[in-house]
């Protein structure tokens, strides 16, 4: 998942995508614990995707807070 793709998502879509990716990560970890996963690097990529989603969501929240504080002045 690329950052340019994340820019098109709304905040609600980002939250849903984070939940989906966390669920995927959990399933991958369980599958890897029980038997070897076809592509173990997928766990790493999923973790990085979750981090990217969190970063984008956090930057939007901070931008809203910054915009609202500048409008109050």
C-alpha positions, 0 to 999 in steps of 0.5 A: 500500500502506498502513501498516495493511495492513503490520501484518497481514503477518508478518516472512517475508511482509514479506521476500517482499513486499520482494523482489517489489517490488524485482523490479517496480521493476527491471522498471519501470526497464528498461521505462522505459529502453527506452520510455516507461512507461504510468504513470511515477509507478508507479516512484515509488510502488513505491520508496515501497512498498519504503521502507514495507516496510523501515521496518515490518520494521526497526521489528519487528526493533528491537521484538524486540531491545528486548523481549528486552533488557528480558526479560533484566534 
